[in-house]
Amino acid sequence: MLTKAPKGTMDIKPSDAYKWQYIEEEMRKICKQFGVKEVRTPVFEHTELFQRGVGDTTDVVEKEMYTFNDKGDRSITLRPEGTAGAVRSFIEHGLFNEPQPTKLFYLISCYRYEKPQAGRYREFHQFGVEYFGTQSPAADAEMISLPWTLYKRLGLKNLTLNLNSIGCPKCRKEYNEKLKDYLKPHYDDLCETCKNRYDRNPMRILDCKSSICKDIVKNAPLLIDCICDECRDHFENLKKYLTAMDIPFEIDPLIVRGLDYYTKTVFEITAKNENSNGTICGGGRYDGLVEELGGGYVPASGFALGMERLLLTMEEQGIEILDDNKLDIYVGHIGDENSFFAQKLVADLRNCGISAERDHLGRSVKAQMKYANKLGVKYTVILGDDEIAAQKAKIKNMDEGSETEIELSAQAIANHIN
């Protein structure tokens, strides 16, 4: 057990870490272009934050949270998602007093106790963006365009943007009564979880994974047919903004999302691959969440996507991420005395901004070059008595196989490499 990661978790090995670094860098670049700034929140929060924010009738809160009492007997939960913590931070630090909108992003680990499967883990990683302080459908369209643009830049194909509107609390109150009327004759056939949701939050039944419940709700009334005029105008303008940005979309009236805080806009981006057609991003508007968590009324919207699912989708689509973290040069040496000069040269090269490595295992020159090949270095140089005495050596371009005699100084080598 000591040498095996807990179920539902995984190590990101050095042979894969560069892929994560590449994608994270692309995410940071696009956020800068959109004027979105990073927020970093604790990995755990008070349990009540997620109960009130995510919703106590959701699967996340009912079944999946990692919750425990700390030594002060306070109920603490490892974050199952990123929005609630971002909202708490927005309120706590008075970001609503700054010029609006406030645009935040995060790259975080999250925790949910659920059955591990392809692209889904108990510890997983999210990239999320939150827009605070605007109720404009133009802001929704811009927020949706961010992951859409990111996916296009990463080379993803066969993408579909699915949209829906789930209205405001006023719409949903009326819709919930219609839904309950529809479900009432089927109540005895619902799963136990959905029976509990029937009075507390019947909309959650639409998101149930039970095949029986899915079959029951397939002919249920659609919320999008029941939204008020203000919500309908918002949705129509959102579609116009997306069309103006040349972002295609489809209307999917069955999207409700799995968290209780959503209002009006909800969306999902799916990727169709040879063997799967899965959701790789989801989000929407949540105008009441800031107020629900103790702030004033601040309209907001956002999305989140899973890093593991994104990497799996890229792999399924044959998108290769090149490893550009290879070392610039390997400094080999002959003899123990020349090891000191090699040590100094490597240190000087690093101070010049060059990535460099040397032998630490007492390998022969042949073994050192074999190791350099495995590292995939761009250049090699070997230091023997003659090279150090003359202060000149041959630097080899490993891709071309060509050699060039060069002054044996870090700056000269750096100039040659660059």
N, C-alpha and C positions, 0 to 999 in steps of 0.2 A: 504493500500500500504506500510506503514512503516514497517509492520511485515511480508512482503512477498518478497522473493528474486526476483530480476528482471528476466524476461522471458529469458530462455536459460542459467541460472546459477543455481548452487546448493550449499548447504552447505555440507561440509564433517563432519558429526557428530562424536563424540567420539566413538560411536559404530562401525564406519566404518574406522576411521582414522588409526587404527592399520594395516589394510590391505594395505593402501597406504604406510605406513612406512615400512612394510615388503618388498613390491615390490621395493621401492626406495632403500632400503638397498641392495637387490640383484643386482640392477642395479649398485650401487656404487662398489660392490664387483667385478662384472665382468669387469667393466671399469678398475679397478686397475689391474686385471689380464692381460688385454689387453694393459696396459700402457697408458690409456686414462685419461686425467686430466680435472677437472671441470672448466668451464667458466660461469660467471654470468653476464648477460647483462641487460640493463634497460628494463622496461616493455613497454616503448614507445620510438620511434625513429623518425627522420625526415621522412616525408612521401615519399620523393624522394628515400630513401633507398629501400623501398619496390616496388616502381614504376619501378625502374631500375633493382633491383635484382630479384624480383618475376616475373615481367613482366606486362606491362600495358594492355595486352590483355587477361590476365587470369581472371577467375571468381573471384579469391581472390581480385585482385586489382579493377576490374570493378564494383563488386557488394557487397563485403563482408567486406571491411575494416572499422574499427572505426576510422575516421579521423576528426580532429577538429583544429581550430586555437587557439593557446595559447594567453596569454595576451600580448606577444610581436608580435602578428600577424604572428607567424611561424606555418606552417602546420605540425601537429604532428599526428602520427598514433600509436594506440596500436598494438603491434606486432601480426601479424596473423600467424607467423611461426617463427622458431628459426634460420634457416641457415643464413639469411641476417644479423641479428645482430651479429652472431658469426664471419662472414666474416668481417664486419665492425670493430669489436674488434681486429681481427687478423691483419688488416691493420693498425689501429690507434696505436697499441702498438708495431708495428714492430716485431711481432712474426715470420715473415719470415726470420729475421736475426738470429734466433736460429737454432740449428741443426734440420734438417728435417727428417722424417715427424713430423708435429705437430698434435697431436690427442687430440681433445676436446670433452667434453660431457656437456649437460645441462639438467636440470629438471626445466621446466618453465610453466607459464600460458600463453595462447594465446587467441586471441579474433577475432571472425569472426561473422558478422551479417548474419546468415542463419537460415533456419527453424530448430528448435530443433527437434531431434528424438532420438531413442534409441542409446545410446553411443555417441551422437553428441550434443554438447552444444555451446552456443555463447561464453562462457568462458570455455576453456578446457585446459588440461594439457598435455605437450609433454615431452618425453624423446628423446633426439637426440644426435647423434655422428657425428663429422666431422673430416675427415682426410685431412690435407693440405700438399702439398709439394711432392707428388708422383703421377705419372701417371701409375704406375704398375698395371696390372690386379690382381697381387697377393694381393695388398692392397685392391682392390675392394672385392676380395674373403674373406679376413680377416674381412673387415668392415661388409659384409653381414653375416658372421658367428657369429658375436656378438649377434644380436637379435635372430638368430636361436638358439644359445646356451642358451641364456636367457630363451626363451620360453620352451625349453626342460627341463631346471632346474625347471621352475615353474610348470611343469607337463602338459603342453598343448599337445593335441593330434590332429590328422587329419590336420597336417600343410602341406601347399604346397608352395614352393618357385618358383615364376614365374619370368623369365628373359626375357629381350629384349635389343637390342641395337638401339638407335635412332641416332647413328652416330655423326659426327662432323659438324660444320657450313658449310663446303664444301659439305658434303653429303646432308645436309638438303636443301641447296639452290637448288640443282638439283631435289631433291625429291619434294620440294614445287611446282616446275613448273609442275611436273607430276600430283601432287595432284590437282592443280588448273585446269589442263586440264580435269581431271576426274570430278571435281565438277561443271565445267562451265555449262553443260547442266541442272544441278539441282539447279542452283543459286537461281532462283525465289522461290524454295520450302524451302530453308534454313530459319531458324529463323533469326530474325533481328540481334541478337548478332553475329551469324555466318556470316551473310552478311558483317558485319563490319570487321570480321576477315579474310575474303576471300583474301584481298590484304595485310593486315598487318601481319597476322600470320595464314596461312591456317591450320597448324598442330593442332591448338587449336580446330578446328572443329571436329577432331577425338575424342576429350574429352568432347564434348557437351552432356548434359543430356537429351536434347529434343528427344523424341521417333522418330520424323520425321527425324532429323539429324542423329540419330543412324542408321536408316534404309537406309539413303542415303549413308553413308560411309561404310556400311558392306562389300561392294565389292571393296572398294578403294584399290589402289596399296599399298603394304606394304613397310614401310621404311627399314626394315631389309633386303629386297631384293635389296636395292639401296645403301647400305653403301660401302665406299671405302675399299681398301685392308688393309690399316692400322687399320681402325676401326674393320674390320672383324677379323684380327689377334688378336686384343685386346680381342674381344668377345670369340674367340675360346680358347685363353689361360685362360680367366676367367673360362670357363666351365671346363677346365682341372684342374685348382686349386681347384674348388669346388668338383670335383670328387675325387681328392687326399685327401680332407678333409672329405670324406664320407657324403657330403651334397647333397641330391637329389634335382633335379630342373626340371622344365618344361619350354619350350620356349613359350612365349605368345607374338606374334608380334603386338598385339593391345595395349600393355602397352606404354603409352607416358608420364604418370604422369601429374599433373595439373599445374606445375610451369615451367616457360620458361627457367630456367637456366640449365636444364639437358643436358648432352652430353654423347654419347656412352652408358655406362651401365645404365639401369633402372631396378628396381626390385620391386616386391611386395610379401609379405608373407600373405597368406590367411589361415583362420581356418574354417573348415567345421564342423558345429554343426547340431543338429537335425532340427532346424528351420531356419538356416541361413548359408551363406557361404560368409563371409566378409573379406575385407582387414584389417589386424591389424598392418601392418608395410609397409613402402615404402621409396624408396630413389634411389640413383644412383650417377653418376659422373657429376661434373659441372666444367669443366676445365677453362671456361672463366669468371666465376663469380667474382673472386678476381680482375681481370683486369677491368671488367665492372664497379666495384664499386670504382675504383681509385687506386688500387694497381698494381704491376707488374704482369706478367704472373705466376700464381701459380696453378698447377693442384690440384684438390680436389675432394672428394667424401664424401657421408654421407647418413644418414637415420634419420627418425623420426617415433615415434609411439605414439599413444594416450593412456594415462593412463585410461581414462574412458572406451574406447573400450576394452582394455586389461582386466580390471576388469570384464566387462560384459561377455567377452568370457570365462574367468575362471569360472564365476558363471554358465554359460550355460553348461560348461563341467563338472560341479560338483566338481570343485577343491576347497577344503576348506582351508582357511588360518587361522591357529590357533592363538588365541590371547595369546601371551606370555608376555603381559604387566601387568599381574595381580600382585597385591601387595604381598609382602612377608609375612607381619604380620599386624594384627589389635590388637592394645593395648586397651583393655577395662578397665574401672575403676568403682569402687563403691564409691560414696560419693564425695562431692565437693572438700574436702581437697586433696583427692588423685588425683584429676585432674592435680595438679601442677607436681606431680611425673610422671604422664603419659605423660605430655607435654615434660618434660626433657628427658624421656626415648625414646620417639619418635624422638626427635631432635638428641640424641646421636646415635640411630640406623641409621638414615639417614646419619650421618657423618661417619658411618662405611660401607656405601654403601648398606644398606638395605632399601628397599621401605617399608614404614610404614604409618599407618593412625590411627587416634583416633577419639573419638566422639566430636562434636562441637555443638550438639543440646540438650544436657541434657537428652539423652535417658536413659531408664532403662537398666540394664544389659542384660535382655532378648531381648530388642529392639536393643541393640548394637550388640549382636551376630547374630540377624536376618539380620542386616545391613551388618555385616562382611560376612555372607553367600552370600548376593547379590553381594558384591564386588568380590567374588570368591577368597578371600585371601588364602594363603597356610597354615598359622599358626595364632593362636589367643592366647592371654594371658590376664588374668583378674587380675587387681590390687585392692586388698582390704587392710584393716588395717593389717591383719595378714601377708599377703605377703610382704608388705612394711617393717613391723617390722622385719621379719625374713630375708629379702632380698633374698627370694626364691619364685618361683611361678611355676605353672604347665603350660607348653607350649603345645598346642594341635595341632597335625597334622590334618588338616581338611579333607584331602583325606582319611587317614587311620582311623581317629577317635581315635588314640592313644595319650596318654598324658605322658609327661616326666617332672620331677621336675628339675629345672635349676636355677642357680644363677641369680639374678635379676640385670644383668648388660648388657649394650648394646653389649659388646664384646663377652660375653658368649652366648647370644642369636644369634649373628651373626655367631659364630662358629658352633652352633647347626644347624642353617638354611643352612649354606653352607656345 
